[in-house]
């Protein structure tokens, strides 16, 4: 069975939705941000602060390209779409589901931007990041779920329905 790979902005609900979706579909669950933290034995923000953005991005891409899980729900970091080879690898192994939320929703939910480990430069803003990433999310998505006003269970139901319609 192919993986279901969740992409989208930080705070769009990839991790929470991923856990519930995995339980609902009786699949495994993998959070690539947690894999990075396990590999590095430190928080994402610590990696960025100490090693720098380039090191973080190289590590993230490597983790994505080494993912061996099958029949799992995979929650990626919001910056996964920066790595074309990694995204193609994920696409070969699964269905890419973009959890689309508005800039307003991201800004409202993302109150821990300085400690969360978001891959962004010191002078970047959430709006700049949003504008950069949206075309990439749209490019890689097999399925797009507009998740702004949805509860987790509603998002999971829409993903399930979209997956059934693809078959």
VMD Tcl script that builds the backbone (N, CA, C; Angstrom):
set m [mol new atoms 501]
animate dup $m
set s [atomselect $m all]
$s set {name element resname resid chain x y z} {
  {N N UNK 1 A 0.834 -1.192 0.000}
  {CA C UNK 1 A 0.000 0.000 0.000}
  {C C UNK 1 A 0.877 1.253 0.000}
  {N N UNK 2 A 0.472 2.261 -0.753}
  {CA C UNK 2 A 1.266 3.489 -0.790}
  {C C UNK 2 A 1.109 4.295 0.500}
  {N N UNK 3 A 2.088 5.132 0.744}
  {CA C UNK 3 A 2.018 6.061 1.870}
  {C C UNK 3 A 1.043 7.185 1.544}
  {N N UNK 4 A 0.597 7.854 2.584}
  {CA C UNK 4 A -0.145 9.100 2.449}
  {C C UNK 4 A 0.755 10.152 3.055}
  {N N UNK 5 A 1.235 11.075 2.230}
  {CA C UNK 5 A 2.229 12.060 2.651}
  {C C UNK 5 A 1.558 13.423 2.786}
  {N N UNK 6 A 1.588 13.965 3.990}
  {CA C UNK 6 A 0.957 15.256 4.269}
  {C C UNK 6 A 1.975 16.380 4.125}
  {N N UNK 7 A 1.609 17.390 3.333}
  {CA C UNK 7 A 2.446 18.579 3.175}
  {C C UNK 7 A 1.608 19.811 3.490}
  {N N UNK 8 A 2.282 20.915 3.788}
  {CA C UNK 8 A 1.589 22.165 4.060}
  {C C UNK 8 A 2.399 23.028 4.995}
  {N N UNK 9 A 1.902 24.227 5.201}
  {CA C UNK 9 A 2.576 25.207 6.052}
  {C C UNK 9 A 2.677 24.714 7.497}
  {N N UNK 10 A 3.652 25.239 8.230}
  {CA C UNK 10 A 3.675 24.977 9.668}
  {C C UNK 10 A 2.338 25.403 10.269}
  {N N UNK 11 A 1.848 24.616 11.204}
  {CA C UNK 11 A 0.595 24.892 11.929}
  {C C UNK 11 A -0.659 24.631 11.099}
  {N N UNK 12 A -0.537 23.959 9.953}
  {CA C UNK 12 A -1.732 23.632 9.163}
  {C C UNK 12 A -2.420 22.379 9.690}
  {N N UNK 13 A -1.750 21.639 10.557}
  {CA C UNK 13 A -2.361 20.459 11.155}
  {C C UNK 13 A -1.827 19.132 10.665}
  {N N UNK 14 A -0.666 19.116 10.034}
  {CA C UNK 14 A -0.127 17.871 9.473}
  {C C UNK 14 A 0.079 16.790 10.529}
  {N N UNK 15 A 0.690 17.129 11.648}
  {CA C UNK 15 A 1.005 16.119 12.667}
  {C C UNK 15 A -0.243 15.585 13.350}
  {N N UNK 16 A -1.102 16.465 13.799}
  {CA C UNK 16 A -2.324 16.040 14.493}
  {C C UNK 16 A -3.225 15.259 13.539}
  {N N UNK 17 A -3.423 15.791 12.349}
  {CA C UNK 17 A -4.244 15.100 11.356}
  {C C UNK 17 A -3.619 13.753 11.003}
  {N N UNK 18 A -2.304 13.729 10.877}
  {CA C UNK 18 A -1.607 12.493 10.522}
  {C C UNK 18 A -1.828 11.373 11.514}
  {N N UNK 19 A -1.764 11.696 12.799}
  {CA C UNK 19 A -1.977 10.683 13.835}
  {C C UNK 19 A -3.395 10.123 13.745}
  {N N UNK 20 A -4.385 11.003 13.649}
  {CA C UNK 20 A -5.780 10.566 13.589}
  {C C UNK 20 A -6.038 9.792 12.292}
  {N N UNK 21 A -5.495 10.262 11.188}
  {CA C UNK 21 A -5.666 9.563 9.903}
  {C C UNK 21 A -5.052 8.165 9.963}
  {N N UNK 22 A -3.860 8.062 10.538}
  {CA C UNK 22 A -3.199 6.756 10.653}
  {C C UNK 22 A -4.039 5.793 11.489}
  {N N UNK 23 A -4.584 6.265 12.583}
  {CA C UNK 23 A -5.443 5.413 13.416}
  {C C UNK 23 A -6.689 4.990 12.648}
  {N N UNK 24 A -7.295 5.943 11.951}
  {CA C UNK 24 A -8.530 5.680 11.211}
  {C C UNK 24 A -8.309 4.653 10.099}
  {N N UNK 25 A -7.175 4.779 9.399}
  {CA C UNK 25 A -6.894 3.894 8.263}
  {C C UNK 25 A -6.074 2.666 8.654}
  {N N UNK 26 A -5.756 2.558 9.939}
  {CA C UNK 26 A -4.938 1.447 10.450}
  {C C UNK 26 A -3.600 1.359 9.737}
  {N N UNK 27 A -2.941 2.512 9.655}
  {CA C UNK 27 A -1.615 2.598 9.050}
  {C C UNK 27 A -0.614 3.030 10.112}
  {N N UNK 28 A 0.659 2.890 9.804}
  {CA C UNK 28 A 1.686 3.444 10.663}
  {C C UNK 28 A 1.706 4.959 10.532}
  {N N UNK 29 A 2.419 5.623 11.426}
  {CA C UNK 29 A 2.546 7.080 11.372}
  {C C UNK 29 A 4.005 7.465 11.550}
  {N N UNK 30 A 4.457 8.398 10.700}
  {CA C UNK 30 A 5.823 8.909 10.775}
  {C C UNK 30 A 5.773 10.421 10.669}
  {N N UNK 31 A 6.465 11.096 11.579}
  {CA C UNK 31 A 6.616 12.551 11.518}
  {C C UNK 31 A 8.081 12.831 11.212}
  {N N UNK 32 A 8.349 13.389 10.047}
  {CA C UNK 32 A 9.756 13.560 9.643}
  {C C UNK 32 A 10.484 14.581 10.512}
  {N N UNK 33 A 9.767 15.543 11.087}
  {CA C UNK 33 A 10.419 16.458 12.032}
  {C C UNK 33 A 10.949 15.691 13.241}
  {N N UNK 34 A 10.179 14.726 13.714}
  {CA C UNK 34 A 10.624 13.913 14.846}
  {C C UNK 34 A 11.797 13.021 14.453}
  {N N UNK 35 A 11.802 12.519 13.213}
  {CA C UNK 35 A 12.943 11.726 12.745}
  {C C UNK 35 A 14.225 12.559 12.746}
  {N N UNK 36 A 14.117 13.816 12.326}
  {CA C UNK 36 A 15.282 14.718 12.345}
  {C C UNK 36 A 15.755 14.899 13.777}
  {N N UNK 37 A 14.833 15.156 14.677}
  {CA C UNK 37 A 15.200 15.356 16.083}
  {C C UNK 37 A 15.845 14.102 16.676}
  {N N UNK 38 A 15.312 12.936 16.342}
  {CA C UNK 38 A 15.901 11.682 16.832}
  {C C UNK 38 A 17.311 11.499 16.299}
  {N N UNK 39 A 17.486 11.747 15.016}
  {CA C UNK 39 A 18.797 11.580 14.389}
  {C C UNK 39 A 19.824 12.524 15.002}
  {N N UNK 40 A 19.424 13.759 15.218}
  {CA C UNK 40 A 20.333 14.792 15.721}
  {C C UNK 40 A 20.398 14.858 17.248}
  {N N UNK 41 A 19.452 14.202 17.896}
  {CA C UNK 41 A 19.350 14.210 19.367}
  {C C UNK 41 A 19.239 15.619 19.946}
  {N N UNK 42 A 18.467 16.450 19.251}
  {CA C UNK 42 A 18.193 17.812 19.721}
  {C C UNK 42 A 17.006 18.377 18.960}
  {N N UNK 43 A 16.448 19.462 19.495}
  {CA C UNK 43 A 15.271 20.090 18.909}
  {C C UNK 43 A 15.596 20.729 17.563}
  {N N UNK 44 A 14.576 20.843 16.713}
  {CA C UNK 44 A 14.767 21.454 15.390}
  {C C UNK 44 A 15.351 22.860 15.514}
  {N N UNK 45 A 14.791 23.664 16.414}
  {CA C UNK 45 A 15.265 25.040 16.550}
  {C C UNK 45 A 16.721 25.086 17.010}
  {N N UNK 46 A 17.130 24.153 17.860}
  {CA C UNK 46 A 18.521 24.081 18.307}
  {C C UNK 46 A 19.442 23.770 17.135}
  {N N UNK 47 A 19.011 22.854 16.270}
  {CA C UNK 47 A 19.798 22.534 15.072}
  {C C UNK 47 A 19.985 23.783 14.225}
  {N N UNK 48 A 18.891 24.495 13.985}
  {CA C UNK 48 A 18.952 25.711 13.167}
  {C C UNK 48 A 19.839 26.761 13.824}
  {N N UNK 49 A 19.667 26.973 15.132}
  {CA C UNK 49 A 20.436 28.001 15.851}
  {C C UNK 49 A 21.931 27.695 15.886}
  {N N UNK 50 A 22.287 26.428 16.087}
  {CA C UNK 50 A 23.702 26.074 16.260}
  {C C UNK 50 A 24.382 25.758 14.932}
  {N N UNK 51 A 23.731 24.957 14.103}
  {CA C UNK 51 A 24.367 24.492 12.864}
  {C C UNK 51 A 24.066 25.372 11.652}
  {N N UNK 52 A 22.965 26.108 11.721}
  {CA C UNK 52 A 22.596 26.968 10.602}
  {C C UNK 52 A 21.556 26.338 9.703}
  {N N UNK 53 A 20.964 27.187 8.882}
  {CA C UNK 53 A 19.864 26.765 8.013}
  {C C UNK 53 A 20.317 25.753 6.960}
  {N N UNK 54 A 21.510 25.947 6.398}
  {CA C UNK 54 A 21.974 25.031 5.354}
  {C C UNK 54 A 22.113 23.606 5.891}
  {N N UNK 55 A 22.700 23.470 7.057}
  {CA C UNK 55 A 22.851 22.148 7.680}
  {C C UNK 55 A 21.482 21.522 7.930}
  {N N UNK 56 A 20.550 22.331 8.455}
  {CA C UNK 56 A 19.203 21.831 8.722}
  {C C UNK 56 A 18.559 21.316 7.437}
  {N N UNK 57 A 18.655 22.105 6.373}
  {CA C UNK 57 A 18.028 21.716 5.113}
  {C C UNK 57 A 18.653 20.442 4.544}
  {N N UNK 58 A 19.976 20.317 4.642}
  {CA C UNK 58 A 20.641 19.100 4.158}
  {C C UNK 58 A 20.179 17.883 4.963}
  {N N UNK 59 A 20.054 18.058 6.262}
  {CA C UNK 59 A 19.594 16.969 7.130}
  {C C UNK 59 A 18.152 16.595 6.812}
  {N N UNK 60 A 17.310 17.603 6.653}
  {CA C UNK 60 A 15.910 17.330 6.342}
  {C C UNK 60 A 15.771 16.588 5.018}
  {N N UNK 61 A 16.473 17.046 4.004}
  {CA C UNK 61 A 16.386 16.375 2.704}
  {C C UNK 61 A 16.862 14.927 2.800}
  {N N UNK 62 A 17.938 14.706 3.533}
  {CA C UNK 62 A 18.466 13.351 3.690}
  {C C UNK 62 A 17.449 12.443 4.389}
  {N N UNK 63 A 16.832 12.937 5.447}
  {CA C UNK 63 A 15.819 12.156 6.167}
  {C C UNK 63 A 14.656 11.810 5.235}
  {N N UNK 64 A 14.197 12.762 4.441}
  {CA C UNK 64 A 13.088 12.519 3.514}
  {C C UNK 64 A 13.455 11.462 2.474}
  {N N UNK 65 A 14.672 11.547 1.962}
  {CA C UNK 65 A 15.081 10.634 0.892}
  {C C UNK 65 A 15.444 9.241 1.403}
  {N N UNK 66 A 15.614 9.109 2.718}
  {CA C UNK 66 A 15.938 7.808 3.309}
  {C C UNK 66 A 14.714 7.121 3.915}
  {N N UNK 67 A 13.559 7.737 3.793}
  {CA C UNK 67 A 12.339 7.197 4.384}
  {C C UNK 67 A 12.010 5.853 3.744}
  {N N UNK 68 A 11.902 4.826 4.550}
  {CA C UNK 68 A 11.661 3.468 4.029}
  {C C UNK 68 A 10.252 2.965 4.314}
  {N N UNK 69 A 9.482 3.700 5.108}
  {CA C UNK 69 A 8.142 3.251 5.480}
  {C C UNK 69 A 7.269 3.012 4.257}
  {N N UNK 70 A 6.390 2.033 4.409}
  {CA C UNK 70 A 5.344 1.791 3.417}
  {C C UNK 70 A 4.033 1.655 4.186}
  {N N UNK 71 A 2.939 1.927 3.509}
  {CA C UNK 71 A 1.613 1.820 4.111}
  {C C UNK 71 A 1.521 2.652 5.395}
  {N N UNK 72 A 2.056 3.854 5.330}
  {CA C UNK 72 A 2.077 4.741 6.498}
  {C C UNK 72 A 1.544 6.122 6.123}
  {N N UNK 73 A 1.147 6.854 7.153}
  {CA C UNK 73 A 0.859 8.269 6.999}
  {C C UNK 73 A 2.133 8.998 7.400}
  {N N UNK 74 A 2.608 9.875 6.514}
  {CA C UNK 74 A 3.858 10.594 6.744}
  {C C UNK 74 A 3.563 12.080 6.851}
  {N N UNK 75 A 3.879 12.648 7.999}
  {CA C UNK 75 A 3.766 14.096 8.183}
  {C C UNK 75 A 5.136 14.694 7.943}
  {N N UNK 76 A 5.223 15.584 6.957}
  {CA C UNK 76 A 6.511 16.201 6.631}
  {C C UNK 76 A 6.620 17.571 7.299}
  {N N UNK 77 A 7.831 18.073 7.368}
  {CA C UNK 77 A 8.026 19.456 7.786}
  {C C UNK 77 A 7.515 20.375 6.690}
  {N N UNK 78 A 7.153 21.584 7.050}
  {CA C UNK 78 A 6.620 22.523 6.076}
  {C C UNK 78 A 7.570 22.846 4.938}
  {N N UNK 79 A 8.858 22.631 5.165}
  {CA C UNK 79 A 9.869 22.970 4.153}
  {C C UNK 79 A 10.224 21.795 3.244}
  {N N UNK 80 A 9.574 20.658 3.391}
  {CA C UNK 80 A 9.887 19.477 2.574}
  {C C UNK 80 A 9.829 19.771 1.075}
  {N N UNK 81 A 8.946 20.680 0.684}
  {CA C UNK 81 A 8.748 20.972 -0.743}
  {C C UNK 81 A 9.917 21.727 -1.371}
  {N N UNK 82 A 10.897 22.118 -0.581}
  {CA C UNK 82 A 12.092 22.780 -1.130}
  {C C UNK 82 A 13.042 21.801 -1.820}
  {N N UNK 83 A 12.800 20.503 -1.676}
  {CA C UNK 83 A 13.741 19.493 -2.173}
  {C C UNK 83 A 13.088 18.655 -3.264}
  {N N UNK 84 A 13.260 19.043 -4.533}
  {CA C UNK 84 A 12.578 18.332 -5.628}
  {C C UNK 84 A 12.850 16.829 -5.657}
  {N N UNK 85 A 14.084 16.412 -5.437}
  {CA C UNK 85 A 14.389 14.975 -5.484}
  {C C UNK 85 A 13.695 14.231 -4.348}
  {N N UNK 86 A 13.669 14.841 -3.185}
  {CA C UNK 86 A 12.987 14.213 -2.055}
  {C C UNK 86 A 11.486 14.128 -2.317}
  {N N UNK 87 A 10.902 15.181 -2.877}
  {CA C UNK 87 A 9.463 15.168 -3.156}
  {C C UNK 87 A 9.126 14.127 -4.223}
  {N N UNK 88 A 9.962 13.988 -5.229}
  {CA C UNK 88 A 9.722 12.964 -6.243}
  {C C UNK 88 A 9.806 11.570 -5.627}
  {N N UNK 89 A 10.756 11.377 -4.735}
  {CA C UNK 89 A 10.895 10.108 -4.022}
  {C C UNK 89 A 9.620 9.811 -3.218}
  {N N UNK 90 A 9.123 10.809 -2.481}
  {CA C UNK 90 A 7.906 10.632 -1.682}
  {C C UNK 90 A 6.696 10.361 -2.579}
  {N N UNK 91 A 6.655 11.050 -3.722}
  {CA C UNK 91 A 5.535 10.898 -4.660}
  {C C UNK 91 A 5.527 9.489 -5.273}
  {N N UNK 92 A 6.702 8.936 -5.529}
  {CA C UNK 92 A 6.789 7.565 -6.059}
  {C C UNK 92 A 6.268 6.556 -5.055}
  {N N UNK 93 A 6.382 6.874 -3.783}
  {CA C UNK 93 A 6.033 5.937 -2.717}
  {C C UNK 93 A 4.656 6.205 -2.109}
  {N N UNK 94 A 3.954 7.236 -2.612}
  {CA C UNK 94 A 2.674 7.526 -1.999}
  {C C UNK 94 A 1.890 8.621 -2.673}
  {N N UNK 95 A 0.815 8.983 -2.015}
  {CA C UNK 95 A -0.087 10.041 -2.467}
  {C C UNK 95 A 0.225 11.283 -1.630}
  {N N UNK 96 A 0.417 12.414 -2.294}
  {CA C UNK 96 A 0.754 13.663 -1.604}
  {C C UNK 96 A -0.537 14.438 -1.342}
  {N N UNK 97 A -0.792 14.712 -0.064}
  {CA C UNK 97 A -1.997 15.441 0.348}
  {C C UNK 97 A -1.566 16.782 0.940}
  {N N UNK 98 A -2.018 17.844 0.308}
  {CA C UNK 98 A -1.707 19.210 0.740}
  {C C UNK 98 A -2.827 19.710 1.636}
  {N N UNK 99 A -2.492 20.021 2.884}
  {CA C UNK 99 A -3.450 20.632 3.798}
  {C C UNK 99 A -3.324 22.143 3.643}
  {N N UNK 100 A -4.243 22.698 2.882}
  {CA C UNK 100 A -4.207 24.123 2.543}
  {C C UNK 100 A -4.922 24.944 3.612}
  {N N UNK 101 A -4.226 25.942 4.120}
  {CA C UNK 101 A -4.839 26.907 5.037}
  {C C UNK 101 A -4.417 28.306 4.610}
  {N N UNK 102 A -5.196 29.293 4.995}
  {CA C UNK 102 A -4.911 30.680 4.632}
  {C C UNK 102 A -3.735 31.216 5.445}
  {N N UNK 103 A -3.159 32.293 4.957}
  {CA C UNK 103 A -2.095 32.980 5.691}
  {C C UNK 103 A -2.598 33.406 7.065}
  {N N UNK 104 A -3.836 33.879 7.131}
  {CA C UNK 104 A -4.414 34.321 8.399}
  {C C UNK 104 A -4.461 33.181 9.410}
  {N N UNK 105 A -4.832 32.001 8.945}
  {CA C UNK 105 A -4.886 30.838 9.835}
  {C C UNK 105 A -3.496 30.477 10.336}
  {N N UNK 106 A -2.522 30.479 9.448}
  {CA C UNK 106 A -1.143 30.162 9.853}
  {C C UNK 106 A -0.669 31.166 10.900}
  {N N UNK 107 A -0.884 32.443 10.632}
  {CA C UNK 107 A -0.428 33.478 11.575}
  {C C UNK 107 A -1.136 33.351 12.926}
  {N N UNK 108 A -2.400 32.993 12.911}
  {CA C UNK 108 A -3.163 32.852 14.154}
  {C C UNK 108 A -2.659 31.659 14.972}
  {N N UNK 109 A -2.355 30.560 14.286}
  {CA C UNK 109 A -1.956 29.327 14.983}
  {C C UNK 109 A -0.481 29.293 15.365}
  {N N UNK 110 A 0.346 29.984 14.612}
  {CA C UNK 110 A 1.800 29.856 14.769}
  {C C UNK 110 A 2.326 30.905 15.746}
  {N N UNK 111 A 2.081 30.668 17.021}
  {CA C UNK 111 A 2.512 31.649 18.025}
  {C C UNK 111 A 3.877 31.324 18.620}
  {N N UNK 112 A 4.481 30.222 18.202}
  {CA C UNK 112 A 5.787 29.846 18.744}
  {C C UNK 112 A 6.848 29.777 17.638}
  {N N UNK 113 A 6.791 30.717 16.724}
  {CA C UNK 113 A 7.652 30.720 15.546}
  {C C UNK 113 A 9.150 30.722 15.894}
  {N N UNK 114 A 9.529 31.361 16.969}
  {CA C UNK 114 A 10.952 31.469 17.330}
  {C C UNK 114 A 11.506 30.200 17.961}
  {N N UNK 115 A 10.635 29.305 18.420}
  {CA C UNK 115 A 11.102 28.094 19.090}
  {C C UNK 115 A 10.667 26.810 18.394}
  {N N UNK 116 A 9.869 26.930 17.371}
  {CA C UNK 116 A 9.261 25.755 16.745}
  {C C UNK 116 A 10.186 25.017 15.787}
  {N N UNK 117 A 11.189 25.682 15.256}
  {CA C UNK 117 A 12.066 25.026 14.297}
  {C C UNK 117 A 11.577 25.155 12.875}
  {N N UNK 118 A 11.043 26.313 12.538}
  {CA C UNK 118 A 10.573 26.571 11.174}
  {C C UNK 118 A 11.770 26.976 10.324}
  {N N UNK 119 A 11.908 26.336 9.164}
  {CA C UNK 119 A 13.035 26.612 8.262}
  {C C UNK 119 A 12.810 27.937 7.554}
  {N N UNK 120 A 13.347 28.989 8.158}
  {CA C UNK 120 A 13.230 30.321 7.565}
  {C C UNK 120 A 14.421 31.161 7.991}
  {N N UNK 121 A 14.812 32.086 7.110}
  {CA C UNK 121 A 15.921 32.978 7.411}
  {C C UNK 121 A 15.546 33.978 8.485}
  {N N UNK 122 A 16.547 34.582 9.073}
  {CA C UNK 122 A 16.318 35.543 10.157}
  {C C UNK 122 A 15.448 36.724 9.725}
  {N N UNK 123 A 15.550 37.139 8.477}
  {CA C UNK 123 A 14.790 38.287 7.988}
  {C C UNK 123 A 13.475 37.898 7.312}
  {N N UNK 124 A 13.195 36.587 7.243}
  {CA C UNK 124 A 11.954 36.132 6.611}
  {C C UNK 124 A 10.763 36.387 7.529}
  {N N UNK 125 A 9.614 36.548 6.904}
  {CA C UNK 125 A 8.355 36.651 7.646}
  {C C UNK 125 A 7.502 35.443 7.285}
  {N N UNK 126 A 6.470 35.208 8.076}
  {CA C UNK 126 A 5.538 34.122 7.758}
  {C C UNK 126 A 4.884 34.386 6.400}
  {N N UNK 127 A 4.548 35.627 6.135}
  {CA C UNK 127 A 3.922 35.953 4.846}
  {C C UNK 127 A 4.856 35.648 3.679}
  {N N UNK 128 A 6.124 36.003 3.803}
  {CA C UNK 128 A 7.094 35.723 2.733}
  {C C UNK 128 A 7.231 34.215 2.523}
  {N N UNK 129 A 7.330 33.483 3.620}
  {CA C UNK 129 A 7.431 32.028 3.563}
  {C C UNK 129 A 6.191 31.435 2.890}
  {N N UNK 130 A 5.031 31.929 3.271}
  {CA C UNK 130 A 3.763 31.469 2.720}
  {C C UNK 130 A 3.746 31.675 1.203}
  {N N UNK 131 A 4.110 32.858 0.769}
  {CA C UNK 131 A 4.097 33.181 -0.673}
  {C C UNK 131 A 5.101 32.313 -1.452}
  {N N UNK 132 A 6.234 31.999 -0.828}
  {CA C UNK 132 A 7.245 31.138 -1.471}
  {C C UNK 132 A 6.749 29.708 -1.615}
  {N N UNK 133 A 6.122 29.221 -0.573}
  {CA C UNK 133 A 5.812 27.793 -0.504}
  {C C UNK 133 A 4.521 27.378 -1.193}
  {N N UNK 134 A 3.525 28.249 -1.246}
  {CA C UNK 134 A 2.225 27.865 -1.806}
  {C C UNK 134 A 2.350 27.263 -3.214}
  {N N UNK 135 A 3.090 27.885 -4.131}
  {CA C UNK 135 A 3.214 27.276 -5.469}
  {C C UNK 135 A 3.864 25.886 -5.429}
  {N N UNK 136 A 4.761 25.671 -4.474}
  {CA C UNK 136 A 5.421 24.368 -4.353}
  {C C UNK 136 A 4.446 23.316 -3.820}
  {N N UNK 137 A 3.674 23.679 -2.811}
  {CA C UNK 137 A 2.665 22.745 -2.301}
  {C C UNK 137 A 1.703 22.363 -3.421}
  {N N UNK 138 A 1.262 23.361 -4.174}
  {CA C UNK 138 A 0.311 23.113 -5.265}
  {C C UNK 138 A 0.926 22.232 -6.349}
  {N N UNK 139 A 2.197 22.421 -6.628}
  {CA C UNK 139 A 2.878 21.645 -7.667}
  {C C UNK 139 A 2.930 20.156 -7.310}
  {N N UNK 140 A 3.225 19.848 -6.060}
  {CA C UNK 140 A 3.425 18.451 -5.671}
  {C C UNK 140 A 2.152 17.732 -5.249}
  {N N UNK 141 A 1.095 18.449 -4.938}
  {CA C UNK 141 A -0.119 17.844 -4.383}
  {C C UNK 141 A -0.839 16.959 -5.384}
  {N N UNK 142 A -1.198 15.765 -4.936}
  {CA C UNK 142 A -2.125 14.916 -5.677}
  {C C UNK 142 A -3.552 15.228 -5.241}
  {N N UNK 143 A -3.688 15.593 -3.972}
  {CA C UNK 143 A -4.978 15.932 -3.372}
  {C C UNK 143 A -4.771 17.208 -2.556}
  {N N UNK 144 A -5.722 18.132 -2.645}
  {CA C UNK 144 A -5.680 19.340 -1.817}
  {C C UNK 144 A -6.932 19.373 -0.951}
  {N N UNK 145 A -6.722 19.560 0.338}
  {CA C UNK 145 A -7.819 19.671 1.295}
  {C C UNK 145 A -7.780 21.077 1.874}
  {N N UNK 146 A -8.856 21.819 1.689}
  {CA C UNK 146 A -8.956 23.158 2.264}
  {C C UNK 146 A -9.327 22.990 3.741}
  {N N UNK 147 A -8.355 23.171 4.615}
  {CA C UNK 147 A -8.502 22.776 6.020}
  {C C UNK 147 A -8.731 23.944 6.976}
  {N N UNK 148 A -8.894 25.149 6.463}
  {CA C UNK 148 A -9.043 26.329 7.325}
  {C C UNK 148 A -10.097 26.180 8.407}
  {N N UNK 149 A -11.288 25.809 8.016}
  {CA C UNK 149 A -12.426 25.802 8.942}
  {C C UNK 149 A -12.744 24.409 9.465}
  {N N UNK 150 A -11.897 23.421 9.178}
  {CA C UNK 150 A -12.221 22.041 9.511}
  {C C UNK 150 A -11.627 21.608 10.842}
  {N N UNK 151 A -12.392 20.812 11.573}
  {CA C UNK 151 A -11.868 20.104 12.742}
  {C C UNK 151 A -11.037 18.936 12.218}
  {N N UNK 152 A -10.204 18.357 13.073}
  {CA C UNK 152 A -9.339 17.258 12.647}
  {C C UNK 152 A -10.148 16.117 12.038}
  {N N UNK 153 A -11.225 15.727 12.680}
  {CA C UNK 153 A -12.036 14.613 12.178}
  {C C UNK 153 A -12.622 14.921 10.802}
  {N N UNK 154 A -12.997 16.173 10.569}
  {CA C UNK 154 A -13.528 16.566 9.255}
  {C C UNK 154 A -12.433 16.514 8.198}
  {N N UNK 155 A -11.231 16.932 8.561}
  {CA C UNK 155 A -10.102 16.870 7.631}
  {C C UNK 155 A -9.811 15.423 7.263}
  {N N UNK 156 A -9.785 14.557 8.263}
  {CA C UNK 156 A -9.549 13.125 8.023}
  {C C UNK 156 A -10.631 12.552 7.108}
  {N N UNK 157 A -11.887 12.890 7.357}
  {CA C UNK 157 A -12.990 12.396 6.519}
  {C C UNK 157 A -12.822 12.858 5.073}
  {N N UNK 158 A -12.416 14.107 4.875}
  {CA C UNK 158 A -12.229 14.611 3.504}
  {C C UNK 158 A -11.053 13.914 2.816}
  {N N UNK 159 A -9.988 13.640 3.558}
  {CA C UNK 159 A -8.848 12.922 2.974}
  {C C UNK 159 A -9.280 11.519 2.567}
  {N N UNK 160 A -9.990 10.829 3.461}
  {CA C UNK 160 A -10.477 9.475 3.148}
  {C C UNK 160 A -11.337 9.476 1.891}
  {N N UNK 161 A -12.250 10.429 1.801}
  {CA C UNK 161 A -13.132 10.517 0.634}
  {C C UNK 161 A -12.327 10.785 -0.643}
  {N N UNK 162 A -11.383 11.702 -0.564}
  {CA C UNK 162 A -10.548 12.022 -1.743}
  {C C UNK 162 A -9.716 10.822 -2.168}
  {N N UNK 163 A -9.209 10.067 -1.222}
  {CA C UNK 163 A -8.425 8.860 -1.547}
  {C C UNK 163 A -9.322 7.826 -2.225}
  {N N UNK 164 A -10.544 7.640 -1.734}
  {CA C UNK 164 A -11.471 6.680 -2.337}
  {C C UNK 164 A -11.836 7.117 -3.760}
  {N N UNK 165 A -11.991 8.415 -3.983}
  {CA C UNK 165 A -12.330 8.916 -5.311}
  {C C UNK 165 A -11.190 8.755 -6.310}
  {N N UNK 166 A -9.963 8.643 -5.821}
  {CA C UNK 166 A -8.799 8.434 -6.709}
  {C C UNK 166 A -8.736 7.015 -7.234}
  {N N UNK 167 A -9.343 6.091 -6.530}
  {CA C UNK 167 A -9.231 4.664 -6.903}
  {C C UNK 167 A -10.092 4.323 -8.079}
}
mol reanalyze $m
mol bondsrecalc $m
mol representation Tube
mol addrep $m
